[in-house]
């Protein structure tokens, strides 16, 4: 993963509203993270944009009146990591089962 920064001038909106800038990231992270964070009941808005197709920057916006945006981002990244870990574990388990079946058939 690339670097992360907050969009300058965003602090005037309070701790619950922030736009984070991910460097060297795109739609893959943006869409997955948005899908997770937007489902949190304390989130009023969550979305992302790629400001220009030639730049590897992802602007990720979170708005909440109940929690700090940075805490919601951290939670979302942790939940996304757990989801990826579960997917990898499930895939490896199924591949091992499939490979054992193929060996038995041959």
N, C-alpha and C positions, 0 to 999 in steps of 0.2 A: 504494500500500500504506500502511496505517496504521502506528502506532507498535508497538514490540516491547519487552517487559520480561520479567524472570524472576519467577516466582511466589515471593513472600516465604517464607522458611523452608525453601526447597528445598535450600539449600547444604549442609545437614548430611548429605545422601546421597552426597556426593562429586561430582567433576567430570563423571562419566559419566552422572549422572541429573539431569535438569532438566525443569521444566515452564515453557515459554515462553508468554507471553500476547501474542497479536496483537490489536491494537485495530482495529476496522473491517474485520475479515475474518471469513469464515464457512466453510461446507462446501466451497466451490469450491477455495480454497487448502488447507484442511485435508486433504481427501481426496487431492488430487494430491500434496501433499508427503508425506503418510503413505505412499502407494503407493511413492514413490521411496525414502524413507529406510528403510522396513521391509525392503527387499530387500538392504540392505548387510549383509554377513556379520558385521560387528562389532556390529550392533545386536541387543540382547536383546529390546527392546520399543519400539514406536513407536505412538502413537495420539493422538487428539484428542477434545475435547468442546467443545460450545457450552454453557456453564453455565446460561444462561437465554436463552430466545428473544427477549426484548425488549432484550437487551444485545448490542452488536456486538463480542463478545469471543470469541476462539478460544484455548482452552488446549491447547497442543501438547506432548506428553510424549515424551522420548527417554530410553532407558536403555541403557547400554553399560558393560561392564567393561574395555573395551580402548581406548576413545577418549573425549575430552571431548565432552559433548553439544553444546556450542556449535559445535565444529568439524564435527560431523555435520550440524547444522542449516545451517551455512554451505554445506557441500558439497551438501546436498539442495537448497537454494535455487539454487545455481549450476547443478546438473544440471537442475532444473525450468526455469530460464531457457533453457538450451541446448535442451531439448526443445521449448519454446515457439517459440524462434527457428527450429528445424528445421521445425516444423509450419507456421509462417508462410511460410518459404521454399518449402516443397513446395506449399502452397496457391497461392501467387502464380505459381509455375512452371506448375502445372496450369491455372490460370485463363488465363494467357497462351497456352498451347497450345490450350485450348478456344476462346478468342476468335479466334485465328488461323485455326482450323478453320472457325468460323462465318463469318468474313469470306470465306474461299475458297469456301464453299458458296453464299453470296449473290452 
